[in-house]
Amino acid sequence: MSKDANSMYLKELLKRAEIDNEQARLYERTKLDEPEKSDNNAKTIIVDKPSETMANTGRISDEAAQIISVYAKKEKEKPFSDTQRLRESLSSQMQESKDLLEFFEEKRSVTRSAKVEELYSLINDAKNATQSDAEVSIPVAIDSKRFSEPDAIPHKDEYSQEKMFYFGDTKEIEDIAPAKNTASFDSDYEKLTEKITSGEIVIENEDEDENQLVFEQDEADRLAYTDEEGEPLDETDIKLRLAFNMMDESRYDIDEFLNKDKDKVKKSRKTNKINVDSEYEYTSREQNTEINTMLKKAIMYSRIKLILVAVFALVILYLELAVKGSSWHPVYLTQGINGRLYILVDLQILFFIAITMLSSIRNGIAGIFNRKLNTDSMLVLSLFFTTVYSVFVLLANPTSPDLKLYSLPCAAAAVCSAVINYLSNKKDYHCFRVLASKKAKYAAVELDASAREADEFYKYLMESSDLYTVKKAGFIKGFFARTKKRAKGEDLFNFLIPVIIIAGVVLFGVMYLIEKDLHSSFLASLLLITSSVPLASFFMIPLPVIVANKRGAYCNSAFIGNAVSEEYADASVLSFADTEVYPAHLVKITSLRTYGDYRIDKIIPDLAKVFAFIGGPLEKVFASTLGGELEEPKSIRLIESAADGICIAIDGTHIFLGKRSYMRRYRFETPVDPDDDLYEKSVGSIMYVVMNDSLAAKVYIKYTLNPLFDALLKDMYKAGMCLGIKTLDPNINNELLANGIRFKKCPIAILKAGTHEDINDECDEIDSGIVSNASLHTFLRMFVICDKARHVTKSNAIITIVSVFLSFFAATFLSVTGDMSAISSYYMIMLQMIWLVPVWITSFSL
């Protein structure tokens, strides 16, 4: 038999075996699904059972017949569900662990395992915790009368839920018959009432144990008062009853209510004090109207105080000019028999001055207690010892014909204090008007030690040196904090006031040793103290700042606070933009030469975009060349900033601008014309322009120095300042600057900025003591004036100290020689006025 025939025959046998196998499986399924009771109408399905073995017909080999027979007997295994697999797996595990099975069936085993014990307890807990409500209380079945035909109601098919884990048989709840006796509220309540009335049920009252529950009464419950009818009384009713004596003291705790009311008043006062002492600050322009009104009122009140104090001082001067037998004074306002009235009137006028200057006196007393003495503390010193002198004379010898009063020095001190308060309020109002302006303001921002200014001027700096740069800002913060800040120069009063008191005590001891008279010794010491209070001390610190603001008012600039000159006392470096040195109107483009296919009308717009980004004097120069509005680039950034050139990426094009040396480092072509060197040795500069790695143009620019800059350099040199010029212009360098300036002593250097924000960035807000709305040059001039004000303050302090010690010498000399009684109070004022002249001269010389 051929090979193809055998193959065909083998395939036919396999096909037949497959058919027989399928019939056998169908037969088994039919047999399993046959119902116990067959229906008469059901059809009978007959399936031939295949033979157990396949006979060999001889047409194939025995080995092939055996394979076919085995294949024919093979049956598909029934796939298991996931539930069946898990159940069989759990059963096998439970069979392997007999210990666990015995524990689950509540049979204790001899061998115990900790894990088995733990698992057993967990299973029992879970079983008890998950008991249904039916196991706790058996539900009552629903009455079947609610349904008319229960059999006609369709029921859903019920399906049995297979158990995933075997935990014993499920408990079935059997329905029970409804209870025969149902609860009826009315009948049961009636029966309960009959039992209580008949005495069958006895309800006894138990005493309440106070230790069981304790409720603390709050303050509202303890002070809840009611009237005779039980109506509650509020706080107003109680106060009215107390006012008309309608509160029954035997019924109400009046003391408790009054104490509560006092505590409430104290708490209210404390809250108000906190609100008053809380710092008020200028934080937004929305406060402009409010603060403007506040400062105007302060000026008005200080003007009224000045007028009143001046009038009272003139009255005291009139009184103390009186002598016995004077025709200019009434008899009761002269020495002698009416001496007591004379002293009391003088003292009363002095007290009027004290009441008028009460805020200053409070400030002075606060400075004494805080050990931070100030100008107002000097007024308190004068007022205290003047009052002591007048009271001592009033008690000792008021009718003496040679009686002299010395309240005029204290009145003069009050006038000086009122004058300086008035001027300070006007100064603060001017400063606020500068800050409230919507213009961008120039201000000083302090730098840290990592700034480029520190690296450039390190050899000129000390450890206490401060570095500042000039920035533009839209808002200046910290106005009120600066106006209230105590100047460090006021520490001088911590020396002067104790020295004056000690000098008075020393003079008292010396006079007592000489004359052995307690009365005269005490008068001499009091006169020394009252006459030594320097009037110059009231103008020592505030007046230079006031005069500086007077200068700044002409150019919209301000110095905020009395401590502003001290704040910038350690300033050693000040950096600012290059437009101050080279203004745009003094920079000219003298020539422009193009190379290759580049045209002037294509190069200038690109250069205008570059300098509009980096700033500098050429920004306005190129903008004025174009005339119209400049189109803003889509993207622009600074790639490199070197001492002799920059690289800018603008709209995908790299533009190199700089000197010949910068271009050679990048191996760009740099053609040189015969007159280029001569042009650069003058005040000019040659800038090469490279676009797309090819030379595009060569620009000849003439830079002219600001004519006011040399004078500024001299003032900065006197102030001990180093100047840094911040720029990104590739043409501005130290060589160009050295060729333009004439004053060479002041340290000055060109500082190449790292980013364009270092020069052109405008801050939202800055905390600065020096502010200018005008120009950068004006701000730099204000910085110089601030330094001058600091030196003037030092000069005023020296004058004040000298005036105090000269007053010591004069009072001591007159007391020892016995001529102190011949000195009137107006002579003391004339002596102090002499020292006011140099203070005013030096202050107004700014």
C-alpha angles and dihedrals in degrees: 000000000000123000094246092053092051091051093051091048092049091052091050091052092049091050092050091049090052091053091050092049091051091051090052092053090048090052093052093050092048090051094051094047096048109120123234093237114036122208119240092231094050119114121237117232115205118200121185112231110227122238118268094233135029113234119227110240093193094246092102134039123268092247092056091047091053092051091050091049093052092046091050092055094050115110131194115252116239109247116241123230121234090253092055092048092051092046093051091046091052092046091053091049092049091049091052093051106054091168092063093045093052091051092050091052087051094250114136115228126214093231113060128199126196092221092049091049091050094047091047092053092048091051092049092048091050091048093051094042093053098052111138125238088252091066092051099045123007111232122236115244119246115257109260091214089079088074121065097201111012093180091058093057110100115236127207118244112263119225126195117237114228116229115241093193127025112234099153133286119322113250112239119212115222120212114246129204117263117264114266095216112058123187116259115190098207097047095042092048090050091051091048090051091052091051092050093048093046090053095244089123116042122195112199124196112236122207111250115243109228090204092063099066126009120182116192113221115231123223094265092055094047092050097041103124126190130195127236091282094050096255114142119252120219125210094268093053091050092051091049092050090049091050092053096037092246097133117105104227092198090058104036131050097231096172091057092053093048092050090050090050091051091050090051091052092049091049091049092050091049091051091049090049091052090050092050094047093047111110117256114206139183105244107152141016090249086080094058096101094044095048093042090056091045093053093046090054090049090054091049094049093046090050091052091048091050092052093048094047091047091052092048091048091053089051090053090048089053091050096048093049088065119113130180110285095014114160092205095064133057117252094248090056097057137082123272127047092004092048095119093055090045092054094044093051091050091047091047092055089050090054090051088057090049091052091049092050094041095127092054091047090052090051091050093050090048089053091052093051092044091048089237102114119196142174092286089054087063089055090051090051092052093045094049098050093040090055091047090052093050093047092047092052090045091056099036110043113343096160097055111133090218093053115146127186124206105197093116096081089055091047089050090051089052090050091052090049091050092048093051091046091053093048092046092053090051089048091052091049091053091049091051092051089055092049094045092058116111092223121107109263132215112229140166119253120192117234130209128237093267093067122113090243090066092052093048098048101028093127091059097048133092130197093266095046118123126211123212137182130195117244136173117240136181095212135026116210134196098051100145093037089059095045090053096041114117114236117234089229088072088072084083088076089061084066103035100050096050090045092053092050092046091049090054091050091048092050090050090055093046093049092048091052091050104041102018087220117130094192098053092040092054092047091050093053092048092050091050092053096046093046094046097060100112117226088200089068091071091060098034098098109013099047098065091050091047091051091046090055088048088058092044093051090072091061103031095259132132142197108209119212133356092268095059095101091052092047092064096035092108095045107132104160129041122180128190142162125293093242089080091060097038111026116202094244090059095052117087134183103223099178143000124196122191129206133203119350094334117118130203094241089057098043100048096056090051091049090047090055092049096051092042085061100044097034126210132127093303090065093076092036095060092038091056090048092058093043098195131070116300119236111239116235119242093228132007133163140163113251101178138002114195132168092259105026151007138219121216129187109210122174092336095312122112112218121192117200124180154080127321091261092056092051093048091056087061091041095243122155113266112182114197125212122207096252098044096096093049091049093052093049089062123057092292136100134202117219122195118211120205122184125182091356093302132100109259106171148344116223124201111208128182117209119198119193120238106262091220093054097082092056089049090051091055093052092046090050090053089050090053094244132152116212127216121193111209114207145148093195106120091211097058112084140140093274093055090047093048091052091054107042124075100191104075102172100081114084107243133162141172112249116200108218120229095218136011089247089069089068109023102029115117116207122223094225137357133189103225136150095207117058133172131185094188120065141316091259090053091052091052089051089052089053089057092048090051090056090049090051089055092054091046090053090055090050091050091051091054091049090050093051092048092050091053095052093044088053088052090053095047095047093045093047094049093045094051094045091048097240096109092102090059092061114092125205095254090060088059090051091050090053092052092044089059089064092048091065098067091043091055093043095052093044095051092046092079 
